């Protein structure tokens, strides 16, 4: 059963909101990575442990970016 225009717009709006949430999470994760790098350089935390955590967070940033792109693409298709 095809969706009517209000359902389509509602779904597109939900995707847009989810995409923005991923974008904010990505930005917070980037800030955390920068803080970890700074703390490791000043020896406030163990550089080896910080490096492992930074690697994990970098993977998370990549996943957020990919999800954001997929959501935006789906939103554009719905709005057409």
C-alpha distances in whole Angstrom, upper triangle without the diagonal:
4,7,9,13,14,12,12,16,16,15,18,20,20,20,23,25,25,26,29,30,30,32,34,35,36,38,40,40,42,44,45,46,48,50,50,52,54,55,56,58,60,60,59,57,57,56,55,53,51,51,49,47,46,45,42,41,41,38,36,37,35,32,32,32,29,27,27,27,24,22,24,22,19,19,20,17,15,18,18
4,7,10,12,10,9,13,14,13,15,18,18,18,21,23,23,24,27,28,28,30,32,33,34,36,38,38,40,42,43,44,46,48,49,50,53,54,54,56,58,59,58,55,56,55,54,52,50,49,48,46,45,44,41,40,39,37,35,35,34,31,30,30,28,25,25,25,22,20,21,19,16,16,17,14,12,14,14
4,7,8,6,6,10,10,10,12,14,15,16,18,20,20,21,24,25,26,28,30,31,32,34,36,36,38,40,41,42,44,46,47,48,50,51,52,54,56,57,55,53,54,53,52,50,48,48,46,44,43,42,40,38,38,36,34,33,32,30,28,28,26,24,23,23,20,18,19,18,15,14,15,13,10,12,13
4,6,5,6,9,10,11,12,14,16,17,18,20,21,23,25,26,27,29,31,32,33,35,37,38,39,41,42,44,45,47,48,50,52,53,54,56,58,58,57,55,56,55,54,52,50,50,48,46,45,44,42,40,40,38,36,35,34,32,30,30,28,26,25,25,22,20,20,20,16,15,16,14,11,12,13
4,5,5,6,8,10,10,12,14,15,16,18,20,21,22,24,26,27,29,30,31,33,35,36,37,39,41,42,43,45,46,48,50,51,52,54,56,57,55,54,55,53,53,51,49,49,47,45,44,43,41,39,38,37,35,34,33,31,29,28,27,25,23,23,21,19,18,18,15,13,14,13,9,9,10
4,5,5,6,9,10,10,12,14,15,16,18,20,21,23,24,25,27,29,30,32,33,35,36,38,39,41,42,44,45,47,48,50,51,53,54,55,53,52,53,52,52,50,48,48,46,44,43,42,40,38,38,36,34,33,33,30,28,28,27,24,23,23,22,19,18,19,16,14,15,15,11,11,13
4,5,5,6,9,10,11,12,14,15,17,18,20,21,23,24,26,27,29,30,32,33,35,36,38,39,41,42,43,45,47,48,49,51,53,54,52,50,51,50,50,48,46,46,44,41,41,40,38,36,36,34,31,31,31,28,26,26,25,22,21,22,20,17,17,18,14,12,14,14,10,11,13
4,5,5,6,9,10,11,12,14,15,16,18,20,21,22,25,26,27,29,30,32,33,35,36,37,39,41,42,43,45,47,48,50,51,52,51,49,50,49,49,46,44,44,42,40,39,38,36,34,34,32,30,29,28,26,24,24,23,20,19,19,17,14,14,14,11,9,11,10,6,7,10
4,5,5,6,9,10,10,12,14,15,16,18,20,21,23,24,25,27,29,30,31,33,35,36,38,39,41,42,44,45,46,48,50,51,49,48,49,48,48,46,43,43,42,39,38,38,36,33,33,32,29,28,28,26,23,23,23,20,18,18,17,14,13,14,12,9,11,11,7,7,10
4,5,5,6,9,10,11,12,14,15,17,19,20,21,23,24,26,27,29,30,32,33,35,37,38,39,41,43,44,45,47,49,49,48,46,47,47,46,44,42,42,41,38,37,37,34,32,32,31,28,27,27,25,23,23,22,19,18,19,17,14,14,16,13,10,13,13,10,10,13
4,5,5,6,9,10,11,12,14,15,17,18,20,21,23,25,26,27,29,31,32,33,35,36,37,39,41,42,43,45,47,48,46,44,45,44,44,42,40,39,38,35,35,34,32,30,30,28,25,25,25,22,20,20,19,16,15,16,14,11,12,13,10,8,11,11,8,9,13
4,5,5,6,9,10,10,12,14,15,16,18,20,21,23,25,26,27,29,30,31,33,35,36,37,39,41,42,44,45,46,45,43,44,43,43,41,39,38,37,35,33,33,31,29,28,27,24,23,23,21,19,18,18,15,13,14,12,9,9,10,8,5,8,9,6,7,10
4,5,5,6,9,10,11,12,14,15,17,19,20,21,23,24,26,27,29,30,32,33,35,36,38,39,41,42,44,45,43,42,43,42,42,40,38,38,37,34,33,33,31,28,28,27,24,23,23,21,19,19,19,16,14,15,14,11,10,13,11,8,10,12,10,9,13
4,5,5,6,9,10,11,13,14,16,17,18,20,21,23,25,26,27,29,31,32,33,35,37,38,39,41,43,43,41,40,41,40,40,38,36,36,34,32,31,31,28,26,26,25,22,21,22,19,17,17,17,14,13,15,13,10,11,13,11,9,12,14,11,12,16
4,5,5,6,9,10,11,12,14,15,16,18,20,21,23,25,26,27,29,30,31,33,35,36,37,39,41,42,40,38,40,38,38,36,34,34,32,30,29,28,26,24,24,22,20,19,19,16,14,14,14,11,9,11,10,6,7,10,8,6,10,11,10,11,14
4,5,5,6,9,10,10,12,14,15,17,19,20,21,23,25,26,27,29,30,32,33,35,36,38,40,41,39,38,39,38,38,36,33,33,32,30,28,28,26,24,23,23,20,18,19,17,14,14,14,12,9,11,11,7,7,10,9,7,9,12,11,11,14
4,5,5,6,9,10,11,12,14,15,17,18,20,21,23,25,26,27,29,31,32,33,35,37,38,39,37,36,37,36,37,34,32,32,31,28,27,28,25,23,23,22,19,18,19,17,14,15,16,13,10,13,13,9,10,13,13,10,13,16,14,14,18
4,5,5,6,9,10,11,12,14,15,17,18,20,21,23,25,26,27,29,31,32,33,35,36,37,35,34,35,34,34,32,29,30,28,25,25,25,22,20,20,19,16,15,16,14,11,12,13,9,8,11,11,8,9,12,12,10,14,16,15,16,19
4,5,5,6,9,10,11,12,14,15,17,19,20,21,23,25,26,27,29,30,32,33,35,36,35,33,34,33,33,31,28,28,27,25,23,23,21,19,18,18,15,13,14,12,9,9,10,8,5,8,9,6,7,10,10,9,12,14,14,15,18
4,5,5,6,9,10,11,12,14,15,17,18,20,21,23,24,26,27,29,30,32,33,35,33,32,33,32,33,31,28,28,27,24,23,24,22,19,19,19,16,14,15,14,10,11,13,11,8,11,12,10,9,13,14,12,14,17,17,17,20
4,5,5,6,9,10,11,12,14,16,17,18,20,21,23,25,26,27,29,31,32,33,31,30,31,30,31,28,26,26,25,22,21,22,20,17,17,17,14,13,15,13,10,11,13,11,9,12,13,11,12,15,16,14,17,20,19,20,23
4,5,5,6,9,10,10,12,14,15,16,18,20,21,23,24,26,27,29,30,31,30,28,29,28,28,26,23,23,23,20,18,19,17,14,14,14,11,9,11,9,6,8,10,7,6,10,11,10,11,14,15,14,17,19,19,20,23
4,5,5,6,9,10,11,13,14,15,17,19,20,21,23,25,26,27,29,30,29,28,29,28,28,26,23,23,23,20,18,19,18,14,14,15,12,9,11,11,7,7,10,9,7,10,12,11,11,14,16,15,17,20,20,20,23
4,5,5,6,9,10,11,12,14,16,17,18,20,21,23,24,26,27,29,27,26,28,27,27,25,22,23,23,20,18,19,18,14,15,16,13,11,13,13,9,11,14,12,10,14,16,14,14,18,19,18,20,23,23,23,26
4,5,5,6,9,10,11,12,14,15,16,18,20,21,22,24,26,27,25,24,25,24,25,22,20,20,20,16,15,16,14,11,12,13,9,8,11,11,8,10,13,11,10,14,16,15,16,19,20,19,22,24,24,25,28
4,6,5,6,9,10,11,12,14,15,17,19,20,21,23,25,26,24,23,24,23,23,21,18,18,18,15,13,14,13,9,10,11,8,5,8,9,6,7,11,11,9,12,15,14,15,18,19,19,21,24,24,25,27
4,5,5,6,9,10,11,13,14,15,17,19,20,21,23,24,23,22,24,22,23,22,19,19,19,16,14,16,15,11,11,13,11,8,11,13,10,10,14,14,12,15,18,17,17,20,22,21,23,26,26,26,29
4,5,5,6,9,10,11,12,14,15,16,18,20,21,22,21,20,22,21,22,20,17,18,18,15,13,15,14,10,12,14,11,9,13,14,11,13,16,16,15,18,20,19,20,23,24,24,26,28,29,29,32
4,5,5,6,9,10,10,12,14,15,16,18,20,21,19,18,19,18,19,17,14,14,14,11,10,12,10,7,8,10,8,7,10,11,10,11,15,15,14,17,19,19,20,23,24,24,26,29,29,30,33
4,5,5,6,9,10,11,13,14,15,17,19,20,19,18,19,17,19,17,14,14,15,12,9,12,12,8,8,11,10,7,11,13,11,12,15,16,15,17,20,20,21,23,25,25,27,29,30,31,33
4,5,5,6,9,10,11,12,14,15,17,18,17,16,18,17,19,17,14,15,16,13,11,14,14,10,11,14,13,11,14,16,14,15,19,19,18,20,23,23,23,26,28,27,29,32,33,33,35
4,5,5,6,9,10,10,12,14,15,16,15,14,15,15,16,14,11,12,13,10,9,12,12,8,10,13,12,11,14,16,15,16,19,20,19,22,24,24,25,28,29,29,31,33,34,35,37
4,5,5,6,9,10,11,12,14,15,14,13,14,12,14,12,9,9,11,8,6,9,10,7,8,11,11,10,13,15,14,15,18,20,19,22,24,24,25,28,29,30,31,34,35,35,38
4,5,5,6,9,10,11,13,14,14,13,15,13,15,14,11,11,14,12,9,12,13,11,11,15,14,13,16,18,17,18,21,22,21,23,26,27,27,29,31,31,33,35,36,37,39
4,5,5,6,9,10,11,12,11,11,13,12,15,14,10,12,14,12,10,14,14,12,13,17,16,15,18,20,19,20,23,24,24,26,29,29,29,32,34,33,35,38,39,39,41
4,5,5,6,9,10,10,9,8,10,9,11,10,6,8,10,8,7,11,12,10,12,15,15,15,18,20,19,20,23,24,24,27,29,29,30,33,34,35,36,39,40,40,43
4,6,5,6,9,10,10,9,10,8,11,11,7,8,11,10,8,11,13,12,12,16,16,15,18,20,20,21,24,25,25,27,30,30,31,33,35,35,37,39,41,41,43
4,5,5,6,9,9,9,11,10,13,13,10,11,15,13,11,15,17,15,16,19,19,18,21,24,23,24,27,28,28,30,32,33,33,35,38,38,39,42,43,43,45
4,5,5,6,5,6,9,8,12,11,8,11,14,12,12,15,17,15,17,20,20,20,23,25,24,25,28,29,29,31,34,34,35,37,39,39,41,43,44,45,47
4,5,5,6,5,6,5,8,9,6,8,11,11,11,14,16,15,16,19,20,20,22,24,25,26,28,30,30,32,34,35,36,38,40,40,42,44,45,46,48
4,5,8,8,9,7,11,12,10,11,14,14,13,16,18,18,18,21,22,22,24,26,27,27,30,32,31,33,36,37,37,39,41,42,43,45,47,47,49
4,6,8,10,9,13,14,12,14,17,16,16,19,21,20,21,24,25,24,27,29,29,30,33,34,34,36,38,39,39,42,44,44,45,48,49,49,51
4,5,6,7,11,11,10,12,15,15,15,18,20,20,21,24,24,25,27,29,29,30,33,34,34,37,39,39,40,43,44,45,46,49,50,50,53
4,7,9,12,12,10,13,16,15,15,18,20,19,21,24,24,24,27,29,28,30,33,33,33,36,38,38,39,42,43,44,45,48,49,49,52
4,6,9,8,7,10,12,11,13,16,17,16,18,21,21,22,25,26,26,28,30,31,32,34,36,37,38,40,42,42,44,46,47,48,50
4,6,5,6,9,10,11,12,14,16,16,18,20,21,22,24,26,27,28,30,32,32,35,36,37,38,41,42,43,45,47,48,49,51
4,6,5,6,9,10,10,12,14,15,16,18,20,20,22,24,25,26,28,30,31,32,34,36,37,39,40,41,43,45,46,47,49
4,5,5,6,9,10,11,13,14,15,17,19,20,22,23,25,26,28,29,30,32,34,35,36,38,40,41,43,44,46,47,49
4,5,5,6,9,10,11,12,14,16,17,19,20,22,23,25,26,27,29,31,32,33,35,37,38,39,41,43,44,45,47
4,5,5,6,9,10,10,12,14,15,16,18,20,21,22,24,26,26,28,30,31,32,34,36,37,39,41,42,43,45
4,5,5,6,9,10,10,13,14,15,17,19,20,21,23,24,26,27,29,30,32,33,35,36,38,39,41,42,44
4,5,5,6,9,10,11,13,15,16,17,19,20,22,23,25,26,28,29,31,32,34,35,37,38,40,41,43
4,5,5,6,9,10,11,12,14,15,17,18,20,21,22,25,26,27,29,30,32,33,35,36,37,39,41
4,5,5,6,9,10,10,12,14,15,16,18,20,21,23,24,26,27,29,30,31,33,35,36,37,39
4,5,5,6,9,10,11,13,14,16,17,19,20,22,23,25,26,27,29,30,32,34,35,37,38
4,5,5,6,9,10,11,13,15,16,17,19,20,21,23,25,26,27,29,31,32,33,35,37
4,5,5,6,9,10,10,12,14,15,16,18,20,21,22,24,26,27,29,30,31,33,35
4,5,5,6,9,10,11,13,14,15,17,19,20,21,23,25,26,27,29,31,32,34
4,5,5,6,9,10,11,12,14,16,17,18,20,21,23,24,26,27,29,31,32
4,5,5,6,9,10,11,12,14,15,16,18,20,21,22,24,26,27,28,31
4,5,5,6,9,10,10,12,14,15,16,18,20,21,23,25,26,27,29
4,5,5,6,9,10,11,12,14,15,17,19,20,21,23,25,26,28
4,5,5,6,8,10,11,12,14,15,17,18,20,21,23,24,26
4,5,5,6,9,10,10,12,14,15,16,18,20,21,22,25
4,5,5,6,9,10,11,12,14,15,17,19,20,21,23
4,5,5,6,9,10,11,12,14,16,17,19,20,22
4,5,5,6,9,10,11,12,14,15,17,18,20
4,5,5,6,9,10,11,12,14,15,17,19
4,5,5,6,9,10,11,12,14,15,17
4,6,5,6,9,10,11,12,14,16
4,5,5,6,9,10,11,12,15
4,5,5,6,9,10,11,13
4,5,5,6,9,10,11
4,5,5,6,9,10
4,5,5,6,9
4,5,5,6
4,6,5
4,6
4
